[in-house]
Amino acid sequence: MPFIIAEPLKDHRESYSEYIGRGGYQAWAKVRAMESAAVRTAVLSAGLRGRGGAGFPTAKKWELATSVDASRRVLIINGAEGEPGSFKDRTLMTLAPHRVLEGILIGAHAIQATDILFYINDQFDDSISSLQHALQEAEEAGWPVNTIKLLPETHTYIAGEETALINALMGKPAQPWHKPPYPTTQGYQGHPTIVNNVETLAVLPVIFEQGIAWFVRNQPMLFSVTGDVKRPGVYEMPLGTPLRQLLDLAGGPSQSSIQAVLPGGFSMPWLKPEHFDTPLDYESLRHLGTGLGASIIVIGNERSLYDQTCQIADFFARETCGKCPLCVRGTRTLAEQMAGLANNLNPDTVGTLVSSAKKFRHKGICSFLDTAAHMVEEYAVALNTPTVS
C-alpha cells in the first residue's frame, strides 16, 4: 500500500473524493484533537527528518520556534524545488495535493502557526493549478485551509535556502542573511518562523495513520531518480534502501554500465560502483563523504565525469546570488580552473584546483560556495591518471 503518493503514479491529480476514499484527512482529524506539544512529541519519537536535503530532525526544529514566546508564529512551505534533477515535490503538489494540504494542517497545528505561507516556483503551472483546485475542494468540505496563502514567486536556486526564501517573501532580494538571528527565533517579519519542505509535511499524515512504531520501522521516502536510467521517475522506498535496489527499479542501465551516482543532485559528491550497496540514509552516506539530497542523478559510462563536474561548476558560478564577493569570485574561479583542465591536465593544474577548492571551503554566508568547492575538490582529488575521464 502506498503511503505518500498513490502508486502507480497517475497522469491526473488525486481529487478530494479519491483522497478521502483512501483514508485522507483522517490523520488530521486525530491530530486536531491533540495538544500541539503531543503532536511534536509524536513526530520526534517517529524520527522524521527534513526531506529537503539537510535532514535535520523536524520536531527539534519545531521546538526551536515554539520555545519562543510570541503572539505570531509562521509556517512557510518550501515548494521551490530548485535542485537539478529533483521533481518529487512538484509531483506531490501536482498529483497528490490533498496529501500536501493535510500535512500542512498537521504541521501548522504542531507549531501553533498563525500564518501559513506556501512559497512555490511560479514556473510550476501544473502544481499551482492543482493546489488551487485542492484548496477550493478542501475549503468546501469544511477543512480549515483558508489560512494557507499560495504564493507563486520567481525562483532562483539560492531561494531554496530558507533565509533567502524568507527575504523573497518579504519583497527583498532572494539572498541569505547572516545567522544569528535564526528564522526559528526571528524570521518572517521578525516572527518565529519554520520553513518545511513539501515532502516533509506530506509525510506527516503517515505517522498518525500508521503509528509511530510502524513509521520508525519503515520511514517512507520519495526519491527523484534521473539521468542514465530507463525509467526515470519518483520512487517511494523506505529510508535505508540500498542504492542498487533503487537503480534496479529505475531500470538500469545495467550496474556495470553506471560509473557514478550523485545521491544529492549537484550538492553531494558522487558514489562509485563499489558503494552501490550502501543504504540510502543520512549516516551511511555521510560516512562516505557525501549525503542524501533531493535528487539522485545516474551517470552512465558513456558520459564524462569531467564534463559533468564542469557542468556543476558552471551551474554554481551562474546561480550565485551575488551577495558575497568571495562567492562570486570563488565560484567563477573554480569553473574557470575546471574548464582549463581540458587542455592542460598535469599535477600542477590539478594541485592548483585542489588548493583553490580548499581555500573556498567553509566560506560565505550560506553553504553555497562550500558546496561548489566540495564538489570540485572531490573530482580533483580523484584525478590520478594522466587523462580526464
C-alpha positions in Angstrom: 0.0 0.0 0.0 1.3 3.4 -0.9 1.7 5.9 1.9 2.8 9.2 0.4 1.6 9.1 -3.2 -0.9 6.8 -4.8 1.1 4.2 -6.8 1.5 3.8 -9.7 1.7 7.5 -10.3 -1.3 8.5 -12.4 -1.5 11.2 -15.0 -4.1 13.2 -13.2 -4.3 14.9 -9.8 -5.9 12.9 -7.0 -9.3 14.5 -6.3 -10.8 15.2 -2.9 -13.1 12.2 -3.2 -10.3 9.9 -4.3 -8.2 11.0 -1.4 -11.0 10.6 1.1 -11.6 7.2 -0.3 -8.1 6.1 0.7 -8.4 7.5 4.2 -7.4 11.1 3.5 -7.7 13.7 6.3 -8.3 11.0 9.0 -4.8 11.8 10.4 -5.7 15.5 10.6 -9.0 14.5 12.4 -6.9 12.8 15.0 -4.3 15.5 15.3 -6.7 18.4 15.7 -7.9 16.8 18.9 -4.4 16.6 20.3 -2.3 19.3 22.1 0.3 20.7 19.9 3.1 19.6 22.2 1.8 16.0 21.9 2.0 16.2 18.1 5.6 17.4 18.3 6.4 14.6 20.7 4.9 12.0 18.4 6.9 13.4 15.4 10.1 13.4 17.5 9.5 9.8 18.5 8.9 8.8 14.9 12.3 10.2 14.0 11.1 12.3 11.0 13.9 14.3 9.4 13.6 17.1 6.9 13.3 15.9 3.3 14.8 19.0 1.7 18.4 17.8 1.9 19.7 18.8 5.3 18.0 16.0 7.2 17.5 18.0 10.4 15.0 16.4 12.8 11.7 18.0 12.1 10.3 18.1 15.7 13.6 19.6 17.1 13.3 22.3 14.5 9.7 23.0 15.6 10.7 23.1 19.2 13.2 26.0 18.5 10.3 28.1 17.2 7.7 27.0 19.8 10.1 27.7 22.7 9.9 31.4 21.8 7.1 33.4 23.5 5.4 35.1 20.5 1.9 36.2 19.5 2.6 35.2 15.9 4.3 32.2 14.5 4.8 31.5 10.8 4.9 28.2 8.8 6.4 28.5 5.4 6.2 25.7 2.9 9.2 25.5 0.6 7.9 24.5 -2.8 10.8 25.9 -4.7 12.5 22.6 -5.6 15.4 24.1 -7.4 17.9 21.3 -7.1 18.8 19.9 -10.5 17.2 16.5 -11.0 14.6 16.9 -8.3 10.9 16.7 -9.1 9.5 14.8 -6.2 7.9 17.9 -4.6 6.4 19.0 -7.9 5.0 15.5 -8.3 3.4 15.7 -4.8 2.0 19.2 -5.4 0.6 18.2 -8.8 -0.7 14.7 -8.3 -1.3 14.5 -4.5 -2.2 18.0 -3.4 -4.5 16.9 -0.6 -1.7 14.8 0.9 0.3 18.0 1.0 -2.6 20.1 2.4 -3.3 17.5 5.2 0.4 17.6 6.1 0.3 21.4 6.2 -2.6 21.4 8.6 -0.8 19.0 10.9 2.5 21.0 10.8 0.7 24.2 11.4 -1.1 22.8 14.4 2.1 21.4 15.8 3.7 24.8 16.0 0.5 26.8 16.5 1.1 28.8 13.4 -0.9 32.0 12.9 0.4 32.5 9.3 0.8 29.8 6.7 2.7 30.9 3.5 3.2 28.5 0.6 6.2 29.5 -1.5 6.1 27.9 -4.9 8.1 28.3 -8.1 6.0 30.3 -10.4 7.0 28.1 -13.3 5.2 25.2 -11.8 1.9 25.9 -13.6 0.6 22.4 -13.1 1.3 22.4 -9.4 -0.2 25.8 -8.8 -3.4 24.9 -10.6 -3.6 21.6 -8.8 -3.1 23.2 -5.4 -5.6 26.0 -6.1 -8.2 23.4 -7.0 -7.4 21.3 -3.9 -7.7 24.3 -1.6 -11.1 25.0 -3.0 -12.2 21.4 -2.6 -10.9 21.2 1.0 -12.5 24.5 2.0 -15.9 23.5 0.5 -15.6 20.3 2.6 -15.1 22.3 5.8 -11.3 21.8 6.4 -9.6 24.9 7.8 -7.3 25.6 4.7 -8.5 29.2 4.2 -5.4 30.5 6.1 -3.0 28.9 3.6 -1.7 31.6 1.2 -0.3 30.2 -2.0 2.4 32.5 -3.2 4.0 31.8 -6.6 7.4 33.5 -6.8 10.1 33.9 -9.5 12.6 31.3 -8.4 16.3 31.3 -8.2 18.4 28.4 -6.9 19.6 30.2 -3.8 15.9 30.9 -2.8 15.9 27.3 -1.7 18.0 28.4 1.3 15.5 29.3 4.0 16.6 32.8 4.9 16.8 33.7 1.2 13.3 32.3 0.7 12.0 34.4 3.6 13.6 37.5 2.2 11.9 36.8 -1.1 8.5 36.5 0.6 9.1 39.9 2.3 9.8 41.5 -1.1 13.5 41.7 -0.7 16.2 40.2 -2.9 16.4 36.4 -2.5 19.6 36.4 -0.6 20.6 34.7 2.6 21.3 36.7 5.8 24.0 36.3 8.4 22.9 34.0 11.2 22.0 34.6 14.0 19.2 35.6 14.1 17.9 32.2 13.0 14.4 32.0 11.4 13.1 29.9 14.2 13.5 32.9 16.6 13.3 35.9 14.2 12.2 35.1 10.7 9.4 36.3 8.5 8.6 40.0 9.5 10.6 39.3 12.7 8.3 36.4 13.9 9.4 32.9 14.8 9.3 31.0 11.5 9.5 27.4 10.4 10.4 26.5 6.8 9.5 23.0 5.9 10.0 21.2 2.6 6.8 19.9 0.8 7.7 16.2 1.3 8.5 16.8 5.0 4.9 18.0 5.5 3.3 15.5 3.1 4.7 12.5 5.1 3.3 13.8 8.4 -0.1 12.1 8.0 1.6 8.7 7.7 2.9 8.9 11.2 -0.6 9.3 12.6 -2.3 6.9 10.1 0.2 4.0 10.6 1.5 4.7 14.1 4.9 5.7 15.5 6.3 2.2 15.7 5.4 1.4 12.0 6.9 4.7 10.9 10.2 4.1 12.7 10.5 0.7 11.0 9.6 1.8 7.5 10.4 5.6 7.1 8.8 6.0 3.6 10.7 8.4 1.5 10.5 9.8 -2.1 13.5 9.6 -4.4 13.7 11.6 -7.7 15.8 9.4 -10.0 17.0 10.8 -13.3 20.0 10.7 -15.6 21.1 7.5 -17.5 18.3 5.2 -16.4 15.5 3.5 -18.4 12.7 4.6 -16.1 13.4 8.0 -14.5 10.7 9.0 -12.0 9.7 9.3 -8.4 10.1 6.2 -6.3 8.7 5.7 -2.8 11.0 3.5 -0.8 12.0 3.1 2.9 14.8 5.2 4.1 17.8 3.0 4.1 17.0 1.1 0.9 20.3 0.1 -0.8 21.1 2.3 -3.8 21.5 -0.7 -6.0 17.9 -1.7 -5.4 16.7 1.8 -6.4 18.8 1.7 -9.5 17.3 -1.7 -10.4 13.8 -0.3 -10.0 14.7 2.6 -12.3 15.6 0.0 -15.0 19.3 0.4 -15.2 21.3 0.6 -17.4 23.0 -2.5 -16.1 25.1 -1.9 -13.0 28.3 -2.4 -14.9 27.5 0.5 -17.2 26.9 3.0 -14.4 30.1 4.8 -13.4 28.8 7.1 -10.7 25.7 8.3 -8.9 25.1 11.8 -7.4 22.9 11.0 -4.4 22.0 14.6 -3.7 21.8 16.4 -7.0 24.5 18.9 -7.6 25.0 19.3 -3.9 26.5 16.0 -2.8 29.7 14.2 -4.2 29.2 11.1 -6.2 29.2 7.4 -5.3 31.2 5.0 -7.4 30.1 1.4 -8.2 31.9 -0.2 -5.2 29.5 1.8 -3.0 26.2 1.0 -4.8 25.2 -1.4 -2.0 25.3 1.5 0.5 21.9 2.1 2.3 20.4 5.4 1.3 20.3 7.0 4.7 22.0 10.1 6.2 24.6 8.3 8.4 25.8 5.8 5.8 26.3 8.4 3.1 27.9 10.9 5.5 30.4 8.1 6.3 31.4 8.1 2.6 31.9 11.8 2.4 28.6 12.5 0.6 25.0 12.9 1.6 21.3 12.2 0.8 19.8 15.1 -1.0 16.7 16.0 -3.1 17.6 14.0 -6.3 19.6 11.0 -7.5 21.4 11.6 -10.8 22.8 8.5 -12.5 25.9 8.9 -14.7 26.5 6.2 -17.3 29.9 5.1 -18.6 29.3 6.8 -21.9 29.4 10.2 -20.2 32.4 12.1 -18.9 32.7 12.8 -15.2 34.9 15.7 -16.2 32.1 17.2 -18.3 29.6 16.5 -15.5 31.8 18.3 -13.0 32.3 21.2 -15.4 28.6 21.5 -15.7 28.2 21.5 -11.9 30.9 24.2 -11.5 29.3 26.3 -14.2 25.9 25.9 -12.5 27.2 27.3 -9.2 29.1 30.2 -11.0 25.8 31.1 -12.7 23.5 30.7 -9.8 25.4 32.7 -7.1 23.1 35.4 -5.7 26.0 37.9 -5.7 25.7 39.0 -2.1 29.2 37.7 -1.1 32.0 39.0 -3.3 34.1 35.9 -2.3 31.3 33.6 -3.5 31.1 35.3 -6.9 34.9 35.2 -7.3 35.2 31.8 -5.9 32.6 30.0 -8.0 33.9 31.7 -11.1 37.5 30.7 -10.3 36.5 27.1 -9.8 34.6 27.0 -13.0 37.4 28.5 -15.0 40.0 26.2 -13.5 37.8 23.2 -14.2 37.5 24.2 -17.8 41.2 24.8 -18.0 41.9 21.1 -17.3 40.6 20.1 -20.7 43.8 21.3 -22.5 46.2 21.4 -19.6 45.9 18.5 -17.3 49.0 17.9 -15.2 49.9 17.6 -11.5 50.4 21.3 -11.2 47.0 22.3 -12.6 45.2 19.6 -10.5 47.1 20.8 -7.4 46.1 24.4 -8.1 42.4 23.3 -8.4 42.6 21.4 -5.1 44.2 24.4 -3.4 41.5 26.7 -4.7 38.7 24.4 -3.6 40.2 24.1 -0.1 40.6 27.9 0.1 36.9 28.4 -0.6 35.6 25.7 1.7 33.5 26.9 4.7 33.3 30.4 3.4 30.3 32.7 2.7 27.1 33.5 4.5 25.4 30.2 3.5 26.7 26.8 2.2 26.6 27.7 -1.5 30.3 28.4 -2.0 31.3 25.5 0.3 29.1 23.1 -1.7 30.6 24.2 -5.1 34.1 23.9 -3.7 33.4 20.5 -2.2 32.1 19.1 -5.5 35.1 20.4 -7.5 37.6 19.2 -4.8 36.2 15.7 -4.8 36.7 15.5 -8.5 40.2 16.9 -8.4 41.3 14.6 -5.6 40.1 11.6 -7.6 42.2 12.5 -10.6 45.1 10.0 -10.5 45.5 9.3 -14.2 47.0 11.5 -17.0 43.7 11.7 -18.8 40.4 13.2 -17.7 37.6 10.7 -17.8 
